[in-house]
Amino acid sequence: MALKPVVLALSRSGEPVAHRVAAVLGAQVHGREGRVDQADAFFPNALDHARDLFAAGVPIVGVCASGILIRAVAPLLADKRTEPAVISVSDDGSVVVPLLGGHRGANRLAVQIAEAIGAVSAVTTAGDVAMGVALDVPPPGFRLQNPADAKAAMAALLSGGGVTTTGEPLFAEDLPKGDALEICVSEAQEAGSAARLVYHPQRFALGLGCARNADPEAMWTHVQDVLHAADIAPGAVACVASIDLKADEPAILAVAARLGVPLRVFAAEELEAEAVRLANPSDVVFAEVGCHGVSEGGALAAGGSGAVLTVPKSKTATTTCAVARADDPIVEMRGRARGRLSVVGIGPGQATWRTPEVSKLVAEADELVGYGLYIDLLGPLAVGKDRSDFPLGGEEDRCRYALEQAGKGKNVALVCSGDAGIYAMGALVFELLDRGPDQMGVSDAARRVEVICSPGVSALQGAAARAGAPLGHDFCAISLSDLLTPREDILKRLKAAAEGDFVIAFYNPVSKRRRTLLAEARDILLSHRPADCPVMLASSLGRPEELIRYRRLDELQVDEVDMLTVVLVGSSHSRLAQLGEGPRMFTPRGYARKIDGDLAG
């Protein structure tokens, strides 16, 4: 999905311009703490914040010196085809400079901003400067069939060549006439080359239906055959459409992915509204799903009121396919998307420990769901988004709500601290999806959503990094909370881990009510490892109030541990090294023994 730009204001001198630019773009202003008076959100460090937005794929308009933005995003530069736009605007609003993503919207945004605030747009992309056009970025609703040839084609034009256009006009700019390059605009499949760029107007909606778990290859072959017979280029297809009951159908999802277009789904009553326009209405289909046609109805619903069937329903043993053509390229998608739930771990708290993938999923989400503190830790990335806060203890309600919201077609992020799959909500999401209707599971719509799990830095990883390398050899994690796990099971695991001489990370070590299991764990471990075995206590990791300290195992006291503390207990081989910067904890893996053995051999 296309993300809205964020306007960064770094100083009071540039603050008025930032708000003018934001008004033009319908964007938020993020301001530097202590240096900007009014903003939608504030950040403490400009480089870190710009880098976080860029990693999340958010276009950036910085009212600041260009060098600040360059230094911020330079370490992340990798692929200009996917990176978001980065634009700088001078504090006085006189100059707008697209720094990155010229062909991903930066040039267009720069011109838009400059025209609105009376600035000079310093566009430097060769094609835009010389021709006023970017050949690899056609207008919305058109697709370039052979984008790999665009660079060579533009080079030919810049060398003094001209253009011949076949088919409907595409670029409104007055391009020089000549035979160096042909621009072909066609709904049919055409051969392209460096001397012939082929653009397809996306006027077609592809309606699909199929039996449950139909073979994706069979569906793809069917679609290819239909498009070939109708002389419709795959690039001229704007979307794939079906009934919402098929939102999770692998064969339909595979076709949308292969065509590189969105899947749009409709309720049965929405498809039934197209019954009068169907070429092949079916009472059998109506009895099965509540509408008289899935593939034809889906194509017509997605194409809009003016669309007509160009390919009536075509059938195989397990699949159906139909195609509708709209008068104009389909830009605004009808129906709804398949819902998506991103189960994300944001790390212990600080933004620099949050992965770029998690930041991107959060930025793309329509709604954030989670324990309020965890959403707050996202800082400016959460500003302006719908959010639903749930208290501690409301975990099942939290996960069920997130799934049901995604079932409505929303893009939802379920926000967890640490890693979402380690003592967090990931397992509960899948447990709810796995439950039957009579086991307090979730609705059918929720069961059809896309679920994405993205890893985060777990508390044990964060604590280990602060300590040194205590997890250098075999380790395990044990939760000391008996709210969900029987006490007997916890004690059994404690004894097994003690006998196995694992390094142990204790999660949920104590609470106001639970005060005994940590002491019992200490006593069990003391029967299997030395009294001076090192223990690390890491509280509020990654936050300003972070506190790290070390203890001997026999001196571990329950009263200095709380729910925000991770307790790392070393194995019998773990050590504390006294270094210049203080003690560092590590667990040797046995390299010294290997070296000794190699030398002896």
C-alpha positions, -999 to 999 in steps of 0.1 A, spaced: 0 0 0 11 36 -6 20 53 26 14 90 33 45 112 36 56 125 70 69 161 72 98 166 96 103 199 113 137 203 130 137 239 140 113 268 149 126 287 118 113 260 95 82 251 115 57 274 96 69 260 63 66 224 76 29 230 85 23 246 51 38 216 33 18 192 55 -14 210 47 -7 206 10 0 168 13 -26 160 40 3 147 61 14 148 97 42 170 111 67 153 133 88 178 153 121 177 171 117 178 209 126 211 224 131 228 190 96 228 176 65 241 194 36 224 175 35 190 158 14 158 156 43 139 172 77 146 186 110 128 184 143 132 203 168 124 176 164 135 139 188 110 124 173 80 142 137 91 135 143 97 98 161 64 95 132 46 112 106 62 88 127 53 58 132 17 69 94 15 73 89 27 37 74 60 47 81 90 23 99 118 41 97 155 35 123 172 58 122 209 63 159 210 70 193 208 53 196 181 27 227 167 44 208 157 76 185 135 56 214 121 35 233 111 66 202 96 82 192 72 53 226 65 37 233 33 57 200 19 45 203 25 8 200 -7 -13 174 -8 -40 162 24 -57 132 5 -71 117 0 -36 130 28 -15 106 56 -5 108 92 -16 131 116 4 127 153 -1 143 183 16 127 218 18 147 248 29 136 265 61 125 296 43 104 275 18 123 288 -12 137 255 -25 124 219 -27 149 191 -35 139 155 -43 169 136 -29 158 100 -34 130 81 -51 126 105 -81 107 78 -100 88 66 -69 69 98 -64 96 123 -51 98 144 -83 60 146 -84 58 155 -48 85 181 -51 67 198 -80 34 197 -61 50 212 -30 69 239 -49 38 250 -68 17 252 -36 42 272 -15 58 292 -43 92 275 -42 117 263 -68 116 226 -75 152 214 -80 144 182 -99 177 167 -112 165 134 -128 176 136 -164 144 125 -180 123 149 -160 146 178 -167 150 172 -204 116 157 -213 94 165 -184 85 128 -182 97 96 -165 92 67 -189 94 41 -162 66 58 -142 34 58 -163 3 76 -151 -19 58 -126 -39 30 -142 -12 21 -167 15 -6 -165 48 -7 -183 52 -42 -197 90 -40 -202 104 -17 -174 139 -31 -178 141 -14 -212 131 21 -199 166 32 -190 180 25 -224 150 41 -241 154 73 -221 191 73 -229 182 72 -266 159 101 -262 184 122 -243 209 115 -271 186 135 -295 161 108 -306 124 112 -310 92 93 -302 64 77 -322 32 68 -303 9 40 -314 -24 36 -297 -40 61 -273 -20 91 -261 -3 84 -227 22 111 -218 6 146 -222 41 162 -225 51 174 -259 78 147 -266 101 152 -296 89 133 -327 111 107 -343 118 70 -348 143 64 -320 116 51 -297 81 38 -301 56 41 -273 29 15 -277 -3 17 -257 -23 -14 -260 -46 -38 -241 -31 -67 -260 1 -85 -255 28 -68 -275 66 -74 -279 87 -47 -263 124 -37 -266 147 -9 -258 133 8 -289 97 -1 -281 81 5 -247 47 -12 -242 22 3 -218 -11 -15 -209 -42 5 -197 -55 -16 -167 -92 -16 -177 -99 -53 -170 -112 -70 -138 -106 -107 -136 -133 -126 -117 -124 -160 -103 -141 -188 -85 -130 -223 -77 -136 -255 -57 -120 -254 -22 -83 -261 -24 -82 -262 -62 -48 -267 -77 -31 -233 -81 -13 -244 -113 -46 -255 -128 -61 -221 -120 -31 -202 -134 -32 -223 -167 -70 -215 -170 -64 -178 -165 -36 -177 -190 -57 -196 -216 -86 -172 -211 -65 -140 -214 -46 -154 -245 -78 -163 -263 -93 -129 -256 -60 -112 -266 -58 -94 -233 -23 -87 -219 -18 -98 -183 -5 -63 -176 -39 -49 -186 -56 -66 -156 -62 -42 -128 -74 -66 -101 -86 -101 -93 -121 -103 -78 -141 -130 -60 -166 -137 -33 -154 -131 3 -157 -168 11 -127 -173 -12 -105 -146 4 -80 -173 16 -82 -196 -14 -46 -205 -24 -54 -208 -61 -70 -173 -63 -43 -157 -41 -16 -173 -64 -31 -157 -95 -33 -122 -79 4 -126 -68 15 -138 -102 -2 -109 -120 10 -84 -93 -24 -70 -87 -46 -67 -56 -73 -92 -47 -107 -76 -40 -135 -96 -24 -173 -89 -22 -201 -102 0 -227 -125 -16 -253 -97 -15 -229 -74 -34 -224 -100 -61 -261 -107 -62 -267 -71 -71 -249 -78 -104 -273 -107 -112 -292 -88 -139 -259 -83 -158 -247 -119 -156 -244 -139 -188 -246 -173 -171 -266 -170 -138 -267 -202 -119 -293 -214 -93 -269 -240 -82 -243 -214 -73 -270 -193 -56 -280 -222 -34 -244 -228 -25 -231 -193 -17 -260 -169 -20 -254 -152 -53 -261 -163 -89 -225 -159 -101 -191 -156 -85 -166 -151 -114 -189 -130 -136 -204 -111 -106 -169 -105 -92 -155 -91 -125 -185 -68 -130 -186 -56 -94 -148 -48 -95 -152 -31 -129 -180 -8 -118 -214 1 -131 -201 8 -167 -182 -24 -170 -192 -50 -195 -183 -87 -197 -157 -93 -224 -152 -129 -214 -183 -146 -199 -177 -174 -174 -153 -201 -186 -152 -233 -166 -129 -262 -159 -135 -291 -135 -125 -270 -105 -122 -234 -116 -142 -205 -132 -130 -174 -148 -146 -143 -163 -133 -109 -175 -150 -75 -174 -138 -43 -191 -143 -8 -178 -143 23 -199 -114 39 -181 -84 24 -163 -94 10 -129 -76 32 -103 -100 32 -73 -104 -4 -62 -140 -15 -53 -148 -42 -28 -124 -48 0 -90 -63 5 -83 -96 22 -77 -87 58 -42 -89 72 -30 -94 108 6 -86 114 18 -101 147 48 -80 155 74 -79 182 88 -44 188 118 -55 209 123 -45 245 114 -8 238 140 13 220 135 21 183 170 10 173 162 -26 184 130 -27 162 135 -44 129 128 -25 97 102 -52 87 83 -46 119 84 -8 114 71 -13 79 42 -35 90 33 -10 117 35 19 92 12 0 68 -14 -9 94 -48 7 96 -52 -1 133 -28 -10 161 -40 -34 188 -21 -42 220 -13 -34 256 -13 4 257 23 7 270 36 -14 240 18 8 215 32 39 233 67 26 228 63 29 191 64 67 195 57 88 164 52 57 143 19 51 160 6 87 158 -25 92 137 -34 55 136 -65 40 150 -55 21 182 -73 -2 205 -56 -6 239 -62 -37 261 -51 -42 297 -28 -68 310 -48 -99 315 -70 -92 284 -48 -113 261 -75 -135 246 -99 -105 241 -70 -86 225 -61 -114 200 -98 -121 191 -105 -84 185 -74 -81 162 -85 -111 142 -121 -100 139 -110 -65 128 -88 -81 101 -117 -102 91 -135 -69 81 -108 -64 55 -86 -41 77 -48 -42 79 -42 -47 117 -9 -49 136 -10 -68 169 18 -51 189 39 -72 214 70 -64 233 102 -85 226 94 -112 201 57 -119 194 63 -156 193 81 -159 227 58 -157 257 36 -133 237 5 -132 215 17 -152 185 7 -186 199 -27 -174 211 -35 -160 177 -30 -194 161 -48 -212 190 -79 -191 183 -76 -198 146 -73 -235 154 -103 -237 177 -136 -250 164 -168 -229 163 -180 -246 195 -147 -238 213 -149 -200 215 -128 -195 184 -132 -167 159 -156 -161 130 -152 -176 95 -142 -142 82 -114 -139 108 -102 -174 98 -97 -163 62 -73 -134 70 -36 -133 61 -15 -137 92 21 -124 91 45 -130 120 76 -107 122 104 -114 147 116 -90 173 145 -88 196 134 -109 226 141 -98 262 166 -127 266 185 -115 235 185 -79 247 197 -89 282 224 -113 268 237 -85 246 240 -61 275 257 -88 295 282 -99 269 276 -135 256 259 -156 283 240 -176 257 272 -187 240 263 -223 247 231 -243 253 203 -223 270 166 -224 277 138 -200 288 113 -207 315 84 -186 326 78 -185 363 42 -174 360 17 -201 372 -13 -182 359 -13 -202 327 11 -231 335 6 -255 364 31 -250 392 40 -287 390 50 -283 354 72 -253 361 90 -271 389 95 -302 366 111 -280 340 133 -262 365 147 -295 378 153 -307 342 171 -275 332 191 -276 364 202 -311 358 210 -304 321 232 -274 331 215 -250 308 219 -213 310 184 -202 319 164 -170 311 136 -165 336 106 -146 322 78 -133 345 100 -140 375 77 -124 401 46 -103 405 29 -86 435 11 -119 442 38 -144 430 68 -142 452 80 -178 459 89 -196 426 120 -175 420 134 -184 454 125 -221 448 142 -219 414 174 -205 430 174 -233 456 169 -260 429 197 -246 408 221 -243 438 219 -281 441 234 -285 406 258 -255 401 282 -235 422 272 -208 447 291 -182 428 274 -190 395 268 -156 379 233 -142 376 223 -111 356 193 -90 364 182 -68 335 153 -43 342 135 -21 317 158 -31 288 162 -5 261 145 23 280 159 53 298 155 37 332 174 5 321 192 -11 350 218 -39 348 234 -57 378 251 -90 386 247 -113 416 260 -146 428 234 -173 426 234 -178 464 229 -141 469 199 -137 445 171 -119 464 135 -119 453 128 -84 464 152 -68 438 133 -84 409 100 -72 393 79 -81 363 101 -58 341 132 -78 350 148 -106 330 168 -130 351 197 -148 333 213 -175 354 245 -189 341 255 -226 337 283 -241 358 306 -230 330 295 -193 328 319 -166 340 321 -130 348 350 -113 331 362 -81 348 370 -57 319 377 -21 317 341 -11 311 329 -34 339 319 -70 343 308 -90 313 291 -124 315 298 -152 290 295 -189 286 323 -207 268 313 -231 241 345 -252 243 367 -236 217 397 -238 241 393 -276 244 391 -279 206 423 -259 202 441 -279 228 430 -311 211 441 -298 177 475 -289 191 479 -323 208 470 -340 176 
